[in-house]
Amino acid sequence: MTTSAADVELTRVLLEQADRLLRGEVTREVLARADGGEFPEALWRACEDAGLPLALVPEESGGVGLGLAQGLRLIRHLGYHAAPLPLPETMLALMCWCEAGGAPVTGSVTLLGDEGLTLHSSGARFRLSGRALRVPWGASAGHVLVQAHDEAGARYLALLPHALVRAEPVRNLAFEPRDTLNFDRLEVDGSMTRVVPGNRAGSLYLLGALMRAQQMAGAMERCLDYALSYATERQQFGRPIAKFQAIQHMLAEAAGHYAAALAAADLAADAWQTPRFEFNCAIAKARVGEAAGKVAAIVHQVHGAMGFTQEHPLHFSTRRLWSWRDEFGSEAYWQERVGRLVCGAGGAALWPALAGE
Amino acid sequence: MHAFKFDAPTLPSEAIEARKRVRAFLAAEGGDGRYVPHRCSWSTFDAQFSQRAGQAGFIGVTWPREYGGQALSSLVRFVITEEMLAAGAPCGAHWVADRQSGPQILRHGSERARREILPRVSRGECFFGIGMSEPDSGSDLAAVRTRARRDGDGWLIDGSKIWTSQAHRVHYLIVLARTGEGGADRHGGLTQFIVDLSAPGVTVRPIHNLSGGHEFNEVFFRDYRVPDDMRLGEEGAGWDMVTGELAFERSGPDRFLSDYRLLAELIDAVGPAPDARQAVEIGRLVAHLAALLRMSTSVAALLDEGRSPNTEAALVKDVGTAFEREIPEIARLLLPLQPSLDDRTQRLSETLAHVVLHAPSFTIRGGTREILRGIIARGLGLR
């Protein structure tokens, strides 16, 4: 996808603003309180004031009008700072909802794919049934964007207000809410649903996978920053441990995984609105998810016992990596998808699929 | 930390056009049975193939026209090489000259060297080998002991080089020799020379590799005479020339596509209905490959802009060669397969055998994994 110079400039300004805001506001205290279950209201309001939830909503609908590839850069920054907010979810949910003709809502919006949900239509009303697991901020988000099929296979989006949702609280390893939502023949008014545009490639699940891939790329960069600082500051045997070849090689290996993850994540971001988007998203989640585990293991080894405590902030990032790699499909799930596509097409088709026709 | 840049590379239209041309050329070559896709493509020496590739305009494409080139972008060369490798083309004869010797001569050679040698290289008639390593100088390149001393209007070289791929078949080597004192960092006093292997004073001893193949050699020089206009660059400038080319040498598609044919053949052998394990493992390899391809293309674009992304280039080689080494380790577990160099009934078994026996070299040649990780660590600010 081509990006205009104005887009690039807008993205640069927005990213700089967001970075400043996050650097100042996502403190260890905020992260610790979020771990304890407290929603960071002030941080959310600051993000709202900066227009971030509406970053991907078109300008004519009152948004910032950023393209997805640029929006994903912002999402990577949020991952870098471990921002304990459903902001990436809100950005993507509002993008999809507005794209389908809906109007943006205020407050946070979470999203969930159509696994295990059915939509029965009766005239202008719908009934939604099923159970959704591990929904990000499912109990606390202002709205839930659901993707579901009706009996005829038509794809719908439904934007459900918080009051309609029954949730059971569950947390991931980073103590981020990942709640269970139960829908028992929930009545959904036609005004809350939109037909998914026919040309729309990919599901909310796929976008969720790309979102987590970008967040993980950001979190890995943060982990490497922590490890590089620690290795140059920590002295043992009379010198910084960075001077030991064993440490240098471990961090070089981690940098390789991070670099490959970054390349894979951006490969998918740049494929938005091309026929390659689904394939590249699968590649991104598979490659980034694998790198996440390896980078987390190496940076912990470099930090020694200190990294295994809550005295050092490393855990805010590594616990997220260990959570995010399994959300919206683990690397095994996406590797299998890629493998089946590749084997189905045969060996001769692989190279043109990667390098271009 | 060091912010790596692997931005979306936009290939120029001439590169996209070149991709079509090279695919058509390779399809015709393969269709006529003039080559069988080879598992270790760029180690496979086939002078006739290289000659046809040169005549078709696929060697030395970035060089000026007056030296036999086509003045095209280095991204065109990048596309040509990745297509050759993906097709398993036996491009080993012209590989070194196209990748590094030719560009060195163009940049640092005398006018005579450029006029006499480069047009023949681009026609696919003249091949090169690398004369850097010595028996006591491998990763520690500054330890070279081969000496060149002034003798009238030329130089006399004494010493030996080792791991010299294809020295028994190529026409020239570029030899790194000590011409003066190294200084504190030992990087001074090194000079490169173009050495004609048909001239007297040089002998070549074969060294057979693990697969029984003869690629390596040891090359001995005794009062070997080189005219001064076959010197490359200023006297004593050899170290900077050698290290200056490394980003080109290390970030190319040859650092992750050496055994691409094994992956392609594995996919066909597994067939269109893989079991879950086969699908997961193949999908994993493809995800790695896709990321590497983007990294490598990004570095090529940076090089094309005249930048020196040395850390990124080292990352491509470290991650890329680790990937290459994994392919045989995974392939052997996905199918009931025992590698053999002479099992003609099962092509994949033979391919696997070649790759298993070549794979140890992937993380050694062109800078060992350990040297690369040292370079990456420096880029990260650790040393």
Contacts between the chains, C-beta under 8 A, distances in Angstrom:
chain1	res1	chain2	res2	distance
A	221	B	1	6.8
A	224	B	1	5.3
A	224	B	380	7.9
A	225	B	1	5.1
A	228	B	1	5.4
A	228	B	380	6.0
A	228	B	381	6.5
A	228	B	382	7.0
A	231	B	382	6.4
A	232	B	381	7.2
A	232	B	382	7.0
A	242	B	382	4.4
A	242	B	383	7.2
A	243	B	382	7.9
A	243	B	383	7.0
A	245	B	374	7.5
A	247	B	382	7.3
A	248	B	373	6.6
A	248	B	374	6.7
A	248	B	377	3.6
A	248	B	382	5.0
A	248	B	383	6.3
A	249	B	370	7.1
A	249	B	373	4.5
A	249	B	374	7.9
A	249	B	377	7.2
A	251	B	377	6.5
A	251	B	380	6.1
A	251	B	382	6.3
A	252	B	318	7.0
A	252	B	372	7.6
A	252	B	373	3.8
A	252	B	374	7.7
A	252	B	376	3.8
A	252	B	377	5.0
A	252	B	380	7.1
A	253	B	318	7.7
A	253	B	373	7.0
A	255	B	4	7.7
A	255	B	315	6.6
A	255	B	376	5.7
A	255	B	380	6.1
A	256	B	315	5.4
A	256	B	318	5.3
A	256	B	319	4.3
A	256	B	322	7.7
A	256	B	376	7.3
A	257	B	319	7.7
A	258	B	4	7.6
A	259	B	4	5.0
A	259	B	6	6.7
A	259	B	295	6.3
A	259	B	312	7.4
A	259	B	315	4.9
A	259	B	319	6.8
A	260	B	288	7.0
A	260	B	291	4.2
A	260	B	292	6.8
A	260	B	295	6.7
A	260	B	319	5.5
A	261	B	291	7.4
A	262	B	4	6.5
A	262	B	6	5.9
A	263	B	6	4.5
A	263	B	291	4.4
A	263	B	292	7.6
A	263	B	294	4.2
A	263	B	295	4.7
A	263	B	298	7.3
A	264	B	287	6.6
A	264	B	290	6.6
A	264	B	291	4.1
A	264	B	294	7.5
A	266	B	6	6.8
A	266	B	7	7.7
A	266	B	8	6.8
A	266	B	294	7.3
A	267	B	290	6.1
A	267	B	291	6.9
A	267	B	294	5.2
A	270	B	8	4.8
A	280	B	290	7.5
A	282	B	283	7.7
A	282	B	287	7.8
A	283	B	286	7.1
A	283	B	287	4.5
A	283	B	290	4.8
A	283	B	291	7.4
A	286	B	283	6.3
A	286	B	284	6.4
A	286	B	287	4.1
A	287	B	287	4.3
A	287	B	288	6.5
A	287	B	290	7.4
A	287	B	291	5.1
A	290	B	284	7.1
A	290	B	287	7.7
A	331	B	284	7.4
A	332	B	280	5.4
A	334	B	283	7.2
A	334	B	287	7.7
A	335	B	279	7.4
A	335	B	280	4.6
A	335	B	281	7.6
A	335	B	283	3.6
A	335	B	284	4.5
A	335	B	287	6.5
A	336	B	276	6.1
A	336	B	279	4.5
A	336	B	280	4.9
A	336	B	283	5.8
A	337	B	283	6.7
A	338	B	279	8.0
A	338	B	282	7.7
A	338	B	283	3.4
A	338	B	284	7.9
A	338	B	286	5.3
A	338	B	287	5.9
A	339	B	274	6.0
A	339	B	278	6.8
A	339	B	279	3.2
A	339	B	280	5.9
A	339	B	281	7.0
A	339	B	282	4.1
A	339	B	283	3.2
A	339	B	284	7.6
A	339	B	286	7.1
A	340	B	274	6.5
A	340	B	279	4.9
A	340	B	283	7.5
A	342	B	267	6.0
A	342	B	282	5.9
A	342	B	283	6.8
A	342	B	286	5.4
A	343	B	267	5.8
A	343	B	270	5.6
A	343	B	271	6.7
A	343	B	272	5.7
A	343	B	273	7.4
A	343	B	274	4.5
A	343	B	278	7.2
A	343	B	279	6.5
A	343	B	282	6.2
A	344	B	272	5.0
A	346	B	267	6.7
A	346	B	268	6.1
A	346	B	272	7.1
A	347	B	263	7.7
A	347	B	264	3.7
A	347	B	265	6.2
A	347	B	266	7.6
A	347	B	267	4.1
A	347	B	268	4.2
A	348	B	264	7.1
A	348	B	268	7.9
A	350	B	263	7.5
A	350	B	264	6.2
A	350	B	267	6.4
A	350	B	286	6.9
A	351	B	86	4.4
A	351	B	87	7.9
A	351	B	260	7.8
A	351	B	264	7.4
A	354	B	286	7.7
A	354	B	289	6.6
A	354	B	290	5.6
A	354	B	293	5.7
A	355	B	19	7.4
A	355	B	82	6.5
A	355	B	83	7.6
A	355	B	86	7.1
A	355	B	293	6.8
A	356	B	16	7.7
A	356	B	19	7.3
